[in-house]
Amino acid sequence: MRRAGWLLLGGGLFLCLATFAGWVWLNAFACGMIPTGCKGFRLRWEDSEALSLFIPPFVVGGILIATGLALRIGHRSPRR
C-alpha cells in the first residue's frame, strides 16, 4: 500500500500539472492566432467551452492526490 500511495500521489500531481500546462498552452496559442496581435497574455477563465475539457482531468488529478495522501497517512506505522 505504501507504493500505491506514492503512485497515486505522483500520478495525480502529474495530471494536475499537465492539465494546467495544457490550459496555459491553449491560451497562449489562441493569443498568437489573433491577426491583430496580442496586447498582453492572460488566462481566459470565462471560456466555458475549453474549460469543459480541462476541468474533468484536473478534478480526477485532485481525487488521485487525495487518495494517495489518505493511503500515505492511513498506513503510517505507529512510533514506539
N, C-alpha and C positions, 0 to 999 in steps of 0.2 A: 504493500500500500504506500510505502514511503516514496517509491519511484513513480507510482501513478500520480501522487500529489504534485511532484515536481513536473511531470509531463503535462498535466492539466494546467498547472500554473504557467509554465513556459508557453504552451500552445495558445492559451487564452491571451497572454500578453502579446505574443507574436500576431495573433489575429486582430487584436485591437490596434496595434501599431500599423499593421499593413492596411487596415481599413482606413485609418486616419491619413496615412500617406497617400492612399488612392484618392481620398476626398480632396486633399491639397493638390495632387497632380491634376485631377479633373478640373478644379477651379483655375489653376494656372493655365491649363490647356484652353479652357473657354476664354480666358482673358487674352490669350495670344491669338485667338481666332477672330477677335473683333477687328474689322478692317480699319477703323479709325485709331486703333492703338489703345493701350490700357493706361489709365491715369491712376496707377496705384493698384496693387493686387490686394484683394480682400476675399475672405471666405463668404460665400453666399448661403447663409443658413436658411433663407426663405425659399430655396429651390426644393420644393417638395417632391418633384419627380426624381431627382438624383438622390435625395435623402432616403427615399423609399428603398433604394438599392443598398445604401450604406448603413442604415440603422440595424437591420437584422444581423449582419455579421458582427457588428460592434456589441450588440446585446448578447449574442452567443459567446463572444470572447469574454464578456463580463461574467457570464454564468460559469464558463470554464475556470476563470480566475477564482471566483468564489468557491467553486467545488474543490479546486486544488488547495486553496487556503484551509477549507474545512477539513480536508483529509490530512493536511500537514499538522493542523492544530489538534485534531481529534486523536491522532495516533502518536502523540509525544509520550515518551517513556517518563514515568514519574521519577523525580530526583529523590535520592535517599540521603 
